[in-house]
Amino acid sequence: MFWFESSDAIKNDNDLQGEDFDYIFDPGEYIGEEGNVKPEKNTNTDNLNNKGNLVQHQPNEPQEKSSDNNDTNMIKKTNNEITNTHGGDTYAEDDNLNLENKVLVKARISLVNLEKRGFLSIAAFINGQEVLKNITLDKLDESKQSLNVNLPVNKETNFLKAGDRDEFFVCAYHVKDLLKEYKSLTYFDCDEGDLIAPDKPTIARLFSPSSLVYKESQDIFNNSSSKYSQLLSTNNGANSNTKLEKEKEEKDTVKVKVYSPLEDRKNTQKLKIIAMVKGQIKSVVIDNVQEEFNKIGGYTISRTFTFDRDTNIGKIQIGDKFFACVSSNDLNPPEGQECEKRVIKNIERPNVLYAR
């Protein structure tokens, strides 16, 4: 079920500047053992009772084989839930937030080229904490040129205190018609940056006209679809075709493998690692990093996160952006949190990313 609540926001700023998005070079697979830690956490599911959070499938529930009919029924049910939960304005402008114990990132969303239909699903990771919000667009004034959404988090947790160089990311996904768009690449934009200061708001800009984030992903998605179509058309073997179709359509999970090299931080005691794909955030906290160093005989921690490919905003596709972050006070200086990003290029194999 989706929950919608009024999202905190600030007054408009129509003069938005775009920021390009770069790629991270993949240094390749790292072979190593993975230690025992707390079970992988699906934050979206854990926050089932928190309004404003995006809920995913329960990881331990038995899943039936997906079919077009089942997908259609699920999408229609989700659309009805979204429609029936509207209740007046879907956001509220507020410049009077109490930031004494909060770090604030302001997501400035340009509406210049964004159709005011459907909803935005926002996923962010700031100062070691997940932020998930949904904002409906249908009732916005057509003349409105921008929307500013407050994303406050605690200034301090039991493993991280905000610093002025800590990295963060914010992504927003625009869903207009989930039924029609379910198997396509959802329109999205992301911004990654550093906190200006723990006591000052930091601006994240999304959907600026000059942003190339979606275009780059769309090119990868279209190229992948084109290659798949060519393989089907040139291969006359029925068994091979069936295999290709299974690999393309029936794979129901996507894996992200995150590496955190800590050679320069051998005294690290506690570490949080997260991964985000298409609004889904999963995390794990390693309470005793020293114990894991001893077990693996090295200083590079790795974790593999498995995501349900079917999400409440559509299927994860080749071309979707994914992020990984590591958080710990022991990483200071210079940064208590570091984030990196890449693009999903494999459905069958883990997608690898070094988060430091």
C-alpha positions, 0 to 999 in steps of 0.5 A: 500500500502507498501512504501519502502525506503532506510533504514539507516544502519551502517557498519557490525558486524559479531560477534553477541551475542544472548540474550534469551527472558523471559516471564512476569507473568500475574497477572490476570484481573483487574476490573476497569472503563476506562476514556475518553481520546483522541481516540485510535490512529492507528499509522500505518494508520496515517502515510500513507503518510510517506515512510517506514511506514507499513500501516494497514486497515483504522479502520473506513472503512466498512470491507467485510466478509473475504473469501479465494478468497478475502484474495488471491486477497489482498495478490497478490495485496500486493506482486505486490506492493512490487515488483514494488516499488523496486528501487536499493539498499534497504538500505544504510550504513551510519556512519555519522548520526547527533545525536545532537538531536537524540537517536539512537538504532542500530538493528543488524540483523544476516543473518547467518540463515536468507534466503535472500528472501522477506522482513523484517518488523521492528517495534520499540518503542523508547523514546515514538516514533514509528519506522516502516521500511521495508527492502527488502532482495532479492538484498543482497549479499549472502556472507553478514552475518549481516545487521545493521539498524539505528533507530533514534528518537527525543531525546525529545518530549512534554511528554518525554526526553530520559534517560539512563534507559528508556526501548525500544523494536525492532521486525523484521518479515521475510516474504518470500512468503506472499501468502503461509505464510499468515495463518501461524506464521510469522518468527520473532525475538524481543529484549527489553532493556534499552538505554545505554545513550541519547548520545550513540548508543544502540545495539538491536540484532535480529535473533541471532542463539541462540535466542529462541524467535520464538521457544517459540512462535512456540511451543505455535502456534503448540500446539494451532493448535493441540488442535483445530484439536483434538477438530474437530476430536472428536466432531461429532456435526455439530453445534459444529464444525461450532462454533469451525471453526468460533472461529478459523478462522472468528474472525477478531480482536484481543484485547490487554488490558494494565494496568499501575499501578501508585500508586507510581506515583500519581502526573503523569500528562500526559501518553502515552500507546501503544501496538504492535502486529505483526508490528501494533502499536496503542497508546493513550495519556492521557492528564489529568491523575489526572482527570482520577484518580478521575473518576476511584477512583484509580491509575491504568490506563487501555486501551484496543486496538483492532487490525485487525487480518489481517495485511499486513504481515499475520494473527495475530496468537496465539503465536505471541509476543505482547508488551506494553509500557508506557511513561512519564517524570513523571515516572522518576526516574528510567525510563521514559519509561517502556515496557513489553511483552507476547504472544497472547494466546486468540483470543476471549478474551482480552490479558492482560499485565501490563506495569509497 
